[in-house]
Amino acid sequence: MKEITYVVDNPMGVHARPAALLAQLCVGLKSAVRLECNGKTAAGNNVLEILALGAKKGDTLHVTAEGDDEEAAIAQVNELLHGEFAEKEAPEVLKIAFFGTKDYDRVFFSELAKEKGPGTYNSEIKYFTTRLTPETAPLAKGYDAVCIFVNDEAPRQVVETLAEGGVKLILLRCAGFNNVDLQAAKECGIKVARVPAYSPYAVAEHAMAIMQEANRRLGRAYNKVRDNNFALSGLLGVDLHNKVCGVMGTGKIGQCFARIAKGYGMTVIGWDAFPNKKLEEEGLLTYVTEDELLEKADLISLHMPLIMGEGGTYHKIDKDAIAKMKDDVMLVNSARGPLIDTEALIAALKDGKFHAVALDVYEGEDANVYTDRSDERLHSSITARLTMFPNLVLTSHQAFFTREALQAIAVVTMENARNFNEGNDLGNAEVKAK
């Protein structure tokens, strides 16, 4: 175990921004980092626990790191404590209109934005529960920025309304940006910043979890037992061991999924518009053509961004792609719904093409995402059509939904806001029209 002590010299104590940066640093460390101050302790990877220490100027932090990388970990923590924990000048307060607010958003964002002054995020957030749409865009008038999520709408009409109201920044608290008209934003002088990566493990782990639920019919099994029915009929699954896993899109999430599949004893093949040869060199996967992956894989997992237009990924899995797949193939999508042509998928499910399908996202989900519609009849909705298949598992765009991911989303989003407000480069968080 390695340890250091640090005497807080910032007049504001250990406030939200340094606490957030410390938590994000510790999430990526193998060692367990703990902080102690005035008889209270906190996990280094939990921003809320760090803030709960209430460390003031003059207080002493006792920091320990224990694990495989403890020496490097304590060095990185020490560098951060003597860097970002120092007092800094503050620009004007950035006013942010936050759309599609849920209770869990407030938990982290409110803590990070509650302080004003040197070294803080220096932002003022107004929370709106409504989604950003052409009808609600005027609510952002007088704000410097809007903060939106995957099911908010920012086509040209909305972007132009935002610009007319004085908005200069669109903060995406997600990795995808297909819901923003980037060309319109460029023309209106609005910058767009996203969260390039938050927790790839969260998404990849959820993808495998729902894939196994579909494969082994776990939902159905659970309901049968609740009905005092212990028969195994309708619950037959397949081993993943020695099967072929096809990963379409080998960015951070795709790589995490590939490692999970490798752990199951699967042979992993990959397709990507921009192959990462290092993954082949380390033996994680073998790159093949798109057609070869579709033809050889027993399980196909989608991890591509949604790119519209010619040569894009919209309806990458269509009628023709499905026809190339093996019979009894397994398919999982935790990326973006429109990667799969829903009508083609339903037709193939009716024909018995798939052994299992697991969807955390699906085409036409926007009206459902994060909304309680339990008192409404399904009628002929897309969810009603998909959930009628016993070999299909559907979840509500929740793959990202872990404490680590929510913390990372809040921290990176507020870092983007701060960088914009202070005139700093937004780096790889900025997305621009081509």
N, C-alpha and C positions, 0 to 999 in steps of 0.2 A: 504494500500500500504506500502511495506517495501522498504527501500533504503539504499545504502552504497556508499561510495566513495573509490576510489583506485588510488593511485599515481603510474604510470607506472615506474618501476625501471629497466626494461630490456633495455640494450643499443640499441637493435634493435626495441624497441617500441612494440606495439601490432602487432606482425607479424603473418604469416599464420598459424603456428601450434596451438598456443594458441587460435587464433580466431576460428579455425576449431573445436577445442575441446569444446570451449564455446558454439558455435552454436549447436553442437550435444547434449550437455547437455540440452540446452534450448528447443530443439525440443521435449524432453521427459517430459517437465514440463507442468502442467496445467495452471500455471500463465503466464501472458504475461511479458516478461523481455525486458526492453529497456535500451539502453546505450546512454549517451550524452557526447560529448567531443568537446570542442572548438566551440560550437554553432551547431554542427552536431549531428544528432541522428541516431540510428540504432536499428533494431529489433534484440533481442538476439539470435533468431533462424536462422539468415541469415548471413552466413560467409562473403558474398561479401559486405554487408552493414557494417559489423564490420570492415573489412579491409579498406573500404572507409572513415572511421573516420580519418585514418591517425594518430592515437595516437602515439606520440613519447615519449622517456624517459623524465620523469618530468611532462608530461601531467596528468590531473586528469580525471578519468572516473567516471561519476555519473550513478549509476546503480539502476534501480527500478524494483520491481516485484509486480504485482497486479493480484490476483486471489485466487483460492481455496487453493493452497499450497504455498502462497507467503512467509511465514516464512521459511519453509524448502527450498524453491527455492532460496531465497537470501543467505541462509547459504551455499548451495551447490555451488552457483556462487562465493561466497567469498572464499571458500576453493580452488576452481580452480584458482582464481586470484592470490592467495598467494602460489600456487604450481606450476602448469605448465607454468605460466607466467614468472617464474624466469629464469635466464640465465643458460645454460647448456653447457657442452663440446660437441664438434661435432666430429664424426668419419670421415672417408674418404667419399667423395661424391659417392653415389650409382647411377650407370648409368642404366637407364631403357629404353628398347625398347617397345614402346606403339603401339599395333596393333589395326586395325579396328577403327581408330580415326574418330570421328564425331565432328562437331563444338561445340556441347553442352558438350563434354568431356573436351575440352580445357578450357571452361569457369571456371570450378572448379579446374581441375588438374594443369593448368598453374599457377593459383593464389597460390595454396598450395606449388608448387615446385619452385617458382621464387626466393626464398631466400636461401642463403648458409650461414652456420655458426652455432654458438652455439644455441641449442634449436630449430633449424629449421628441416624440413624434409630432408634437405641436399641431395637432389636427383636432377639428371639431366635427363630430359625426352626427348627422340627423338620420335616424332610422325610419325607413318606410317598409311596411309589411308587404305592400303591393309590388308586383314585378314591374320592371321597366318595360313599357310598351309605348306605342304612339300616343295612347290616351293619357299615360301617366308621366311622360317625359317633361311636361311643363312644371312638374313638382321640383325639378332640379334648378329652376331659375334662381340665380343669385348664389349658386354654389360653384366652387372652383373645380370640383371633381365629382364623378359618380362612381360608385362601387357596385358591380353587378356580378351575377353568377351565370351558370350554364343555361338556365331557362329564361333569362332576361332577353329582351329583343332590342337590338341596336342597328336596324337597317338605316338607309340614307335618311329617311324622314325623321327618325328619332335623333340621329347624329346632328342633323341640321337644327332641330329644335333645341338640343343641348347647347350647341354653339351659340344660338341666338340668346340663350339664357346665361351665357358667360362661362360655361364649362370648358376647361382646357385639358382635362385628363379623364380618361376612362380606365378605371382600375378593375381588372378582371380577377376575382378571387378564385381562379381556376386556371388550368393549363390551356384549355381550348379557347379559341377566339373566332370560331366560325359564325358566331351570332353577331359579330360586329362588322359593319361595312368599312373596311380599312381605307378604301379609296376616298369615301366620303369624309372620314376622319382626317385624312391628310389634307383634303381640300379645305376643311374647316379649321385647320390648325389645331386639332385635338390629338394629343399623344395617347397611345394605348399601351398599357403595361399589364402583363399577366403573371401568373405564378408558374414558372417553367417546370418546377418539380417540387412536390411537397412530401408525399410519402409513397414512392412507387411500390413499397412493400404492401401498403394497405390495399391498393387496387389489385395487385397480383394475387395476394392471399385470398381476397374476396372472390376473385375470378375462379381460383381452384376450388374454393369452398362451395360455390354454387354449382360448379361443374360436377363435383362429387355428389352433391345433393341430387342433381338430376340423374347422374349415372346410377347411383345406388337407391334412388326413389325414397330418399329419407323423409321428405315431407309426407308422402303417402304412408310410409311405414309408421311414422309418428301418429298420424290420424287413425290408422287401423288399431294400434295398440290402445289408444284412448277409447276406442269403441269395443275394447275387449276382444279384438280379433288378432290372433297371433299367427294366422296363416301367411305363408311367404309368397303366395301367388301375386303376380304383378310387381314384384320387387327385384327381379333378376338384373344384376349389374354385370360389369366386365372389369377384369383387372386392368390397371393402367401400366403395370410392370411389363416391360418388353414391347409396349406399344410405341407408335411413332407420334410425337407431338409436333405440330406445325405452328410456329409462332409468326404471325404476320404483323410486322412492325417490331424492330428490335432496339428500341430506345430503352430508357431506364426501366419502365414498367415491363416491357417485353422481356428484358434480360432477367428481371426478378422472376417472372413466370417461368422462363426457361430453366432457371436454377431449381425452382420448385419441382418442375416436371422431371428434371434430371434426378432429383432426390427420390422420386417415385420409381426410378429405374427405367425411365423412358428414353428413347432415342430422339433427340431434338433436332429438327430442321427448321430453317428460318428463311423468310423472304423480307426484303426491305428495299425501298427505292434507293437507299444509300447504305449498302452493306458495311458493317463494322468488322473488318478482317481480324481485329484483335480477339473477337469472340470465337472465331474459328481457331486461332492460334492457341487459345487456352483450352480448347476442346469442349466448349460449352455447347456449340451447335455447328451445323453444316449448312451453308447457304445453298439454296436451290432456286430454280425459277418458280414463278407464281404457279404455273400449271402443274409443275412437279410436286409442289407442296400440296396443292388441292387433291392430287391423285394419290399421294402416298400417305398422308396423315390420317391417323385414327382419331386424333383430337386436334381441332383447330382453334386457336385463341387469337382474337383480334386486339391489336394494340397500336393501331395507326391513328394519326390525326385525321379529322374530317376535312378534306380539301375538295371544294366544288370545282366544276368546270372540266374542260377536256384534260385528260391525263390525271385527274384527281382520284379521290378514294370514295366519292359518293357512289353508293350501291356497288361497292367492290365485290360483295357477295350477292350476285344476282342469279337469275335462272340458269345461265350458262355455267357460272362458277359452281353452283350446287350440283349440276349434272356431272361435273368432272370429279366430284368427291366420291369416296367409297360409300357403299351402302352401309348403314349402321354407324356412320361417322358421328362424332360428338363435336358440337360447336358452342363456343362461349364468346360473348361480346361484353366487355367492360369498358369500352372506349367511347364510341359515339354511335347512337342509334342508326342514323342513315347510312352507316357502312353496309348494312344489310337491307336488301329490298324485302320489305315485310311481306308483300303479296307473294313473292317467290318463295319465301321461307314457309309461309302457311300452306301453300300448295304442296311443297315438298314434305311437310309434316303430315299432311293428309295422305300422301302417297307412301308414308312409312319409310322415308329416306333416312331419318336420323334415329340413332339410339338415344341420344340425349341432346337437349339444347338448353343453355343457361344464358339468360340475358339480364344484365343489370341496367342496360340502356336499350331503347328500341325506338324505331321510327314512330313519330306521333306522340311521344311521351310528354311533351311540354306542358300540356294542361294538367297532367297528373303529378308531376314531380313535386315532392314535398308538400302535397295538398291532401287533406283528409276528405275523401269523397265517399266515405263508408255509408252515408245515408242516401246515396244516389244509386239508381239502378244502372247496371252496366250497359243495357240495351245492346247495340251492335258495335260497341267501342273496340278499339284495337286490343285492349287488355282482355276483354271478354273472349275475343277470338283466339288470343294466344294462350290464355289459361285453361282453355278447354282440352289442351293436350296433356295427358298424364306424364309424358316424358320431357316436359318443358318446365323450367323454373324461372320465375320472374321476380326480380327485386327492384326497388325504386331508386335507382341511381345512387346507391349508398356505398359503392366500393371505396370511395375516398374517406368514409365516415369513421375515422379513428381519432383518438385524442391527439396522437402525434401529428396526424395530417391537419386537423383543425388548427392546432398551434402553429404549424409551419405556414399554412395559408394566411393566417392573421399576421404573422411576423413578416413574411415576404411582401404581402400587400402593403403593410404600413411602411416597410422599408422603401417600396416603390413610391409611395406617397411622399415620404420624406425626401428622397432623392430628387423628385420632381420639384418639390417646394424649395429646395436649396439649390436648384439649377445643376444638379449632378447628372452624369450620364446614367441612363436607366439600364445599360448593359443588355444582357440577353433576355431581360424581362420585357423589353420593348418589342412590339410587333408593328410592322409597317406594311403598307401596300407595296406590291411588287411593281 
